[in-house]
């Protein structure tokens, strides 16, 4: 996945990366009222599998890591309800149809020039903070379970670790 902050802050790739990791309850809090409208479905919500590929050390040869469940949709929000004429896409890990719809709605709102600043302040800025907090908590939890391994060299005075003969 793309790290938060690796793309231009106002780019679509940037906000879609953040929205894809947004908790459903956060999206519901801000977008539930707008999601009720009669939106035009360009691609209805559907769930499928994608192959996840990796590289050893980030630079090695690619290998298939496994499959992940992804849910996606494409909508054009109801212009009367949202004052938005853009097409939004939503991709999320897992099977949450509602979350994919809310991400697509947020994407469309963020693309609208007149609405971008408002929705960026309502959604993206708080999500950046929320995701950073979660990441810090996870790092702290991981660090607390870290095990250090040390080796102890023999103190016999020989180079190869051979025991002194008596």
C-alpha positions in Angstrom: 0.0 0.0 0.0 1.1 3.6 -0.5 2.4 5.3 2.6 0.5 8.3 3.8 2.3 11.3 2.5 4.0 9.6 -0.4 2.0 11.5 -3.1 1.0 15.1 -3.5 -1.4 16.1 -0.7 -4.0 17.4 -3.2 -3.7 14.5 -5.6 -6.5 12.0 -6.1 -4.1 9.1 -5.5 -3.2 10.6 -2.2 -6.8 11.0 -0.9 -7.9 7.7 -2.3 -5.1 6.0 -0.4 -6.2 7.6 2.8 -9.9 6.9 2.2 -9.3 3.3 1.5 -7.9 2.9 5.1 -10.6 5.0 6.7 -12.7 3.3 9.4 -16.3 2.7 8.4 -17.7 4.5 11.5 -15.7 7.7 10.6 -17.1 7.6 7.0 -20.6 7.0 8.3 -20.3 10.0 10.7 -19.5 12.4 7.9 -21.2 11.0 4.8 -24.2 8.9 5.8 -26.7 11.7 5.1 -25.3 12.2 1.6 -25.2 8.5 0.8 -29.0 8.2 1.0 -29.6 9.9 -2.4 -30.5 8.3 -5.7 -27.0 8.1 -7.1 -26.2 6.9 -10.6 -24.4 3.6 -10.3 -21.8 3.3 -13.1 -20.4 0.1 -11.6 -22.5 -1.4 -8.8 -20.8 -2.5 -5.6 -19.0 -5.8 -6.1 -16.5 -7.9 -4.2 -13.7 -10.0 -5.7 -10.2 -11.1 -5.2 -6.9 -9.6 -6.2 -3.4 -11.1 -6.2 -1.1 -9.5 -3.8 2.5 -9.5 -4.9 5.6 -8.8 -2.9 9.4 -8.4 -3.1 11.9 -9.7 -0.6 13.4 -6.7 1.0 11.4 -4.4 -1.3 14.0 -4.8 -4.1 14.1 -8.5 -4.9 12.3 -10.5 -7.5 8.5 -10.4 -7.4 6.5 -13.3 -5.9 2.9 -14.0 -5.4 2.1 -13.4 -1.7 -1.5 -14.4 -1.7 -5.0 -13.2 -2.5 -6.9 -10.3 -0.8 -10.6 -9.6 -0.9 -11.4 -6.1 -2.4 -14.8 -4.3 -2.8 -15.3 -1.6 -5.4 -17.9 0.6 -6.9 -18.2 3.7 -9.2 -20.9 6.2 -8.7 -22.1 9.7 -9.8 -23.6 11.2 -6.7 -27.1 12.8 -6.9 -26.2 16.4 -7.9 -29.4 17.8 -6.2 -28.3 16.4 -2.9 -24.5 16.9 -3.0 -23.9 19.7 -5.5 -21.4 17.4 -7.1 -21.1 16.4 -10.8 -18.0 14.2 -10.6 -17.6 10.4 -10.8 -16.3 8.8 -7.7 -14.6 5.4 -7.3 -14.2 3.4 -4.1 -11.9 0.5 -3.5 -11.5 -1.0 0.0 -10.0 -4.2 1.4 -12.6 -6.6 2.7 -16.3 -7.1 1.9 -17.8 -3.8 3.1 -20.2 -2.6 0.4 -21.2 0.4 2.5 -17.6 1.4 3.0 -16.9 1.2 -0.8 -19.9 3.4 -1.4 -18.8 6.0 1.1 -15.3 6.1 -0.3 -16.7 6.6 -3.8 -18.9 9.4 -2.6 -16.0 11.1 -0.8 -13.9 10.8 -3.9 -16.5 12.5 -6.0 -16.9 15.3 -3.5 -13.1 15.8 -3.3 -12.9 16.1 -7.1 -15.4 19.0 -7.2 -13.4 22.2 -7.3 -15.8 24.2 -5.1 -16.2 21.5 -2.5 -12.6 20.2 -2.3 -11.4 22.5 0.6 -14.4 21.8 2.7 -14.3 18.0 2.3 -10.5 17.9 2.6 -10.8 19.6 6.0 -13.7 17.4 7.1 -12.3 14.0 5.9 -8.7 13.9 4.8 -7.1 16.1 7.5 -8.7 14.2 10.5 -8.0 10.9 8.8 -4.3 11.6 8.5 -4.2 12.3 12.2 -6.3 9.2 13.0 -4.2 6.9 10.8 -0.9 8.3 12.3 -2.2 7.6 15.8 -3.1 4.1 14.9 0.2 3.5 13.3 2.1 4.9 16.3 0.0 2.6 18.6 0.8 -0.4 16.4 4.5 0.4 16.4 4.5 0.8 20.2 2.7 -2.5 20.6 5.1 -4.2 18.2 8.1 -2.7 20.0 6.9 -3.9 23.4 7.1 -7.5 22.1 10.4 -7.2 20.3 13.0 -9.8 21.3 16.8 -9.0 21.1 19.2 -11.9 20.6 22.7 -11.6 21.8 25.7 -14.0 21.3 28.3 -14.5 24.0 31.8 -15.2 22.8 33.9 -17.6 24.8 36.5 -16.0 27.1 39.1 -18.7 26.7 41.5 -16.4 24.8 41.6 -18.5 21.6 40.6 -17.2 18.2 38.5 -20.2 17.1 36.7 -20.9 20.3 38.8 -24.0 21.1 39.1 -24.9 24.7 42.5 -24.6 26.3 44.2 -27.8 27.0 45.3 -28.4 30.6 
